[in-house]
Amino acid sequence: MIRNILYLIQFSILIIISGCSSGEVATSPPFKFGFGEYNFTMSDSSGKALLKGIINVTGVSDDKISGVYTFKNVYDYDFPGLSSMDGNFEGNIIQSEKKVFINTNPGIADSNVFWNLEMKKKYLEGEWTFSVFRGSMNKGKIKITK
């Protein structure tokens, strides 16, 4: 009988101790790419949507990403850089800095659109830049969600 009471007391103490919090707030890990489809929206620098599409990640490792993308809705066919985007992409993932850099036309060195993204908890957000040998021609915003 006394042994059962001691076990009950030990069990109660363990429950009380495990219920105590250290006061630290747990943080969720940042967004992480995996295989599959993601939605993206490109907008101009004021936030006006230029196009919406889907990227399909077909290759991913700790520091590399690749795949294809398609446009679902194009709201402005005249924005600089659109004609350079060929549907394939390659990029680099820097987990320690929570950054992703995507080249939307990896076969071309000139006249290209680059996405420079920051990993948030549930999405990626950043800036796209249309770049030519002379330098940056146009910029805007981009967001990628699952």
VENCORUR-V271539 format. One record per backbone hydrogen bond with DSSP energy under -0.5 kcal/mol. NH is the residue of the N-H (numbers start at 1). CO is the residue of the C=O. If there is no record, write none. Layout:
nh=NH co=CO
nh=NH co=CO
This chain:
nh=5 co=1
nh=6 co=2
nh=7 co=3
nh=8 co=4
nh=9 co=5
nh=10 co=6
nh=11 co=7
nh=12 co=8
nh=13 co=9
nh=14 co=10
nh=15 co=11
nh=16 co=12
nh=17 co=13
nh=18 co=14
nh=19 co=15
nh=20 co=16
nh=20 co=17
nh=26 co=24
nh=31 co=120
nh=36 co=57
nh=38 co=55
nh=39 co=145
nh=40 co=53
nh=41 co=143
nh=42 co=51
nh=43 co=141
nh=44 co=48
nh=45 co=139
nh=47 co=44
nh=50 co=42
nh=51 co=42
nh=52 co=73
nh=53 co=40
nh=54 co=70
nh=55 co=38
nh=56 co=68
nh=57 co=36
nh=57 co=55
nh=58 co=56
nh=58 co=66
nh=59 co=66
nh=61 co=64
nh=65 co=91
nh=66 co=59
nh=67 co=89
nh=68 co=56
nh=69 co=87
nh=70 co=54
nh=72 co=52
nh=73 co=52
nh=75 co=50
nh=75 co=73
nh=76 co=50
nh=79 co=76
nh=82 co=79
nh=84 co=81
nh=85 co=81
nh=85 co=82
nh=86 co=84
nh=86 co=104
nh=87 co=104
nh=89 co=67
nh=90 co=103
nh=91 co=65
nh=92 co=101
nh=93 co=63
nh=94 co=99
nh=95 co=93
nh=97 co=94
nh=98 co=94
nh=98 co=95
nh=99 co=94
nh=100 co=117
nh=101 co=92
nh=102 co=115
nh=103 co=90
nh=104 co=102
nh=104 co=113
nh=108 co=105
nh=112 co=131
nh=114 co=129
nh=115 co=102
nh=116 co=114
nh=116 co=127
nh=117 co=100
nh=117 co=115
nh=118 co=125
nh=119 co=98
nh=120 co=123
nh=124 co=144
nh=125 co=118
nh=126 co=142
nh=127 co=116
nh=128 co=140
nh=129 co=114
nh=130 co=138
nh=131 co=112
nh=131 co=129
nh=132 co=135
nh=135 co=132
nh=137 co=130
nh=138 co=130
nh=140 co=128
nh=141 co=43
nh=142 co=126
nh=143 co=41
nh=144 co=124
nh=145 co=39
nh=146 co=122
